[in-house]
Amino acid sequence: MKSPLVHRRKKIGEILVGKGFITADQLTEFLRSQKESAKPLGQLLLEEEILSPEELTTIIGEQLGIPHIWLRKGMIDPRIVHVLPKETALHFQVIPMFRVNSVLTLATADPHAFFVFDEVSKITGLEVQPVLCRSDDILDAIHECYQKEVSIDDVLARMDESEIEVVSTAFEREISEIAEMAEESPVVNWTNMVLLRAIRDGASDIHIEPQAGKFQVRLRIDGVLYELMSPKLEMHPAVVSRLKVMANLDIAERRIPQDGRIQVQVEGRKVDLRFSSMPGIHGEKVVLRILDKSKAMLDINLLGFDPEVLELFKSLLKKPHGLIVVCGPTGSGKTTTLYSAMTLLNAPDKNLVTIEDPVEYQLDRINQNQVKPSIGLSFAKFLKHALRQDPDIIMVGEIRDRETAEIAIQASLTGHLVLSTLHTNDSPSAITRLLEMGIEPYLISSSLLASLAQRLVRTICPECKTDYFPPKEVLQELGCDGDKQIRLSRGKGCSDCYDSGFKGRTGIYELFEMDPGLQSLILTNPTIDTLQEYLRKNGQGTLNSLGYKKVLERITIIEEVKRVTSVQRA
């Protein structure tokens, strides 16, 4: 039985120009070189490093009408792989993925292997629809999918429990009998597996969400949620109970939200997890915040600062007194910036005090304190007491109200360097937010040293990074001459980045330093528009412009910058 592979072929050059790999003028030059050298066009493109071998394969596949996919777990139907013997799959380097009626979707790394498609069609009695994948991914899938079939319980039971270990606590020792019984359950191994996967993948949060008939597990990686799996709902109560035991919480209480902390040891390092549960109509939703100090970026030089902005920020941190605020929405990396600043300032001759909610990372030689509103220990009250501890530098996790703002400003005016955060969308909005809190303009102008606004943008995945020539309109938006040929980069998606094209994040930072003109302007109770106009005239870069600079440096893409900077004004 022959496979249905008759397609109208596009010209490779047409595809390359359409995807932005080369321009029409460059194509003309390459075609001229092809005639002179008698080399295939693809070979010339490889020699000039316009395309990688994998990109060329993808282009050829598109020419032949064969789609390219990234082979991941869950995409292969385990019931169908055995229509083709393992030896045959290894020999041809293909693997059956799934079947729809009489059509078999077959993963291959060679778009020209028509005889292989015909042979597989003869063996299986099915029509073959090929899709292109990486050969390494196909071989990994073969070795995984052709193993002896076992139940999920068997898989979990065989998992090496030494890979992740709960750090023992007093409470767990008191319930040792219950814990010992639970260790025999596949639920324990399943929970460990999810934690291990999340930590290894660099996730910041794990979401366990009950729904009708199932519950889904999602990981937040680089600020975006990805679905990991969707087990049956019957397993959900046991999983939540296991996590509550690890967090020293009441497993019988399901009516009210609970918060706790888990500490696990993974691959020789300790990782903290913040547990939070909330009751819902289908059961309790659980979110685990992963605080992996070994992966925390606490070196201020590695956060992504523009060199000029970084130099100015470091010089401001050397000031003996004053207030510096870091601004941005939730999840923009403000706390990491503060921790990095405190790490830079940490010295034996300085007394550093922090007031946080909660304490995310424990830092050596720094006196860290956690607010406890339930017993009246608010930011403001803790700050009052901290001033009696002879501090040199104080970090206040967040200025939430007028009282905290007033104490922080008074501390900055009496010989202390104070670092804090505000929930605003740009750096000049810090001034208007303090004015809205009722702080006198003269206090702001005399105490505020600087305001730093920031965002986190996803960076292009290095494993699937590819170059292209953007259209004229994009270059003009980036502030470049639209007639120039400027190469940019983007990620096409791969198994290493959850098909997103991104891996990791970097910061973009907008910073202003107080000057006499701005001090005078603040005394007039200015609007945000007036402040922005003043700073713009004085040459301050905006979050948008600084983000576009990273696009031109081929670190991220313009759509990602727009995504994180198009937040409505708070």
Buried (B, 14 or more C-beta within 10 A) or exposed (E): EEBEBEEEEBEBBEBBBEBBBBEEEBBEEBEEBBEEEEEEBBEBBBEEEBBBEBBBBBBBBBBBBBEBBBBBEEBBEEEBBEBBEBEBBBEBBBBBBBBEEEBBBBBBBBBEBBEBBBBBBEEBEBBBBBBBBBBEBBBBBBEEBBEEEEEEEEBBBEBEEEBBEBEEBEEBEEBEEEBEEBEEBBBBBBBBBBBBBBBEBBBBBBBBBBBEEBBBBBBBBBBEEBEBBBBEBEBBBBBBBBBBBBBBBEBEEBEEEBEBBBBBBBEEEBBBBBBBBEBEEBBBBBBBBBBBBEEBBBEBEEBBBBEEBBEBBBEBBEEEBBBBBBBBBEBBBBBBBBBBBBBBBBEEEBEBBBBBBBBBBEBEEBBBBBBEEEEEBBBBBBBBEBBEEEBBBBBBBBBBEBBBBBBBBBBBBEEBBBBBBBBBBBBBBBBBBBBEBEBEBEBBBBBBBBBBBBBBBBBBBEBBBBBBBBEEEBBEBBEBEBEEEBEBBBBBBBBBBBBBBBBBBBBBBBBBBBEEEBBEBBEEEBEBEBBBBBBEEEEBBBBBBBBBBBBBEBBBBBEBBBBBBEBEEB
